[in-house]
Amino acid sequence: MRTLIPIRSLVLELAGNLDVPHNISTSVNSTVFEDNNGAMLLANNQRITSRTRYFQVKWHFFWDIVKRGEIKVLYIPTDLQKADFLTKMNPREVFERLRKMVQGW
């Protein structure tokens, strides 16, 4: 979300300066797919615990954006998470399956 939020803001600002004929803020949909249940709970529930209080300021900013509906956080099973192709050390079979999903070969 740290990358998505500035890019989304840039697109909306450019659309405003380029005189896009319709209201682009209602047509720019952003979705984050997450396979971590803990991250899903933090993104969708504004619950502070003793373990989450240290990053409270950052999460309040994210919660506000999710609450306003600007970004949706949806669950995706780990075996379908395409981002794992680039972010984790995977066994060869998993790497090749994810590579095929992303690149088609």
C-alpha positions as CSV (number, residue, x, y, z in Angstrom):
1,M,0.0,0.0,0.0
2,R,3.0,2.3,0.5
3,T,3.6,2.1,-3.3
4,L,-0.1,2.1,-4.4
5,I,-1.2,5.2,-2.5
6,P,1.3,7.7,-4.1
7,I,0.7,6.2,-7.6
8,R,-3.0,6.5,-7.1
9,S,-2.7,10.1,-6.0
10,L,-0.5,10.9,-9.0
11,V,-3.0,9.4,-11.4
12,L,-5.9,11.3,-9.9
13,E,-3.9,14.6,-9.9
14,L,-2.9,14.1,-13.6
15,A,-6.5,13.3,-14.5
16,G,-7.6,16.6,-12.9
17,N,-5.0,18.6,-14.8
18,L,-5.7,17.0,-18.1
19,D,-9.4,17.8,-18.0
20,V,-10.6,14.2,-18.1
21,P,-14.3,14.6,-19.1
22,H,-15.8,12.4,-16.3
23,N,-15.2,12.1,-12.6
24,I,-12.1,9.8,-12.6
25,S,-12.0,9.5,-8.8
26,T,-15.1,7.2,-9.0
27,S,-13.6,5.1,-11.8
28,V,-10.1,4.5,-10.4
29,N,-10.4,1.2,-8.5
30,S,-7.5,-0.1,-6.4
31,T,-7.3,-3.5,-5.0
32,V,-4.6,-5.1,-2.8
33,F,-4.5,-8.9,-2.7
34,E,-3.2,-10.3,0.6
35,D,-2.5,-13.9,1.6
36,N,-1.5,-13.1,5.2
37,N,-4.5,-13.3,7.6
38,G,-2.7,-11.0,10.1
39,A,-2.3,-8.3,7.5
40,M,-5.9,-8.7,6.5
41,L,-7.1,-8.2,10.0
42,L,-4.9,-5.1,10.5
43,A,-6.1,-3.6,7.2
44,N,-9.8,-4.1,7.7
45,N,-10.3,-3.9,11.5
46,Q,-9.2,-0.9,13.5
47,R,-8.2,-2.9,16.5
48,I,-5.2,-1.8,18.5
49,T,-3.5,-4.5,20.6
50,S,-0.3,-4.5,22.7
51,R,1.5,-5.9,19.6
52,T,0.2,-3.4,17.1
53,R,0.4,-0.2,19.2
54,Y,4.0,0.7,17.9
55,F,2.9,1.2,14.3
56,Q,-0.4,2.9,15.2
57,V,0.2,6.1,13.2
58,K,1.0,4.4,9.9
59,W,-1.9,2.0,10.2
60,H,-4.4,4.8,11.0
61,F,-3.5,6.4,7.7
62,F,-4.0,3.0,5.9
63,W,-7.2,2.3,7.8
64,D,-8.7,5.7,6.8
65,I,-8.0,5.0,3.1
66,V,-9.5,1.5,3.3
67,K,-12.5,2.8,5.3
68,R,-13.2,5.5,2.7
69,G,-13.3,2.7,0.1
70,E,-10.4,4.1,-2.0
71,I,-8.5,0.8,-1.7
72,K,-10.0,-2.7,-1.2
73,V,-8.0,-5.4,0.6
74,L,-9.0,-8.8,-0.6
75,Y,-7.9,-12.3,0.5
76,I,-6.1,-14.5,-2.0
77,P,-4.9,-18.0,-1.3
78,T,-1.1,-18.3,-1.0
79,D,-0.9,-20.7,-4.0
80,L,-2.5,-18.0,-6.2
81,Q,-0.5,-15.1,-4.9
82,K,1.5,-13.9,-8.0
83,A,3.6,-11.5,-6.0
84,D,5.4,-14.5,-4.3
85,F,7.2,-15.0,-7.7
86,L,9.3,-11.9,-7.0
87,T,9.4,-11.7,-3.2
88,K,10.1,-15.1,-1.7
89,M,12.4,-18.0,-2.2
90,N,10.2,-20.7,-3.6
91,P,10.9,-24.4,-4.6
92,R,11.5,-24.8,-8.3
93,E,8.0,-26.1,-9.0
94,V,6.3,-23.2,-7.2
95,F,8.6,-20.7,-8.9
96,E,7.9,-22.1,-12.4
97,R,4.1,-22.2,-11.7
98,L,4.0,-18.6,-10.5
99,R,6.3,-17.5,-13.4
100,K,3.9,-19.1,-15.9
101,M,0.9,-17.3,-14.2
102,V,2.7,-14.0,-14.5
103,Q,4.7,-14.2,-17.7
104,G,2.8,-17.0,-19.6
105,W,5.9,-19.2,-20.1
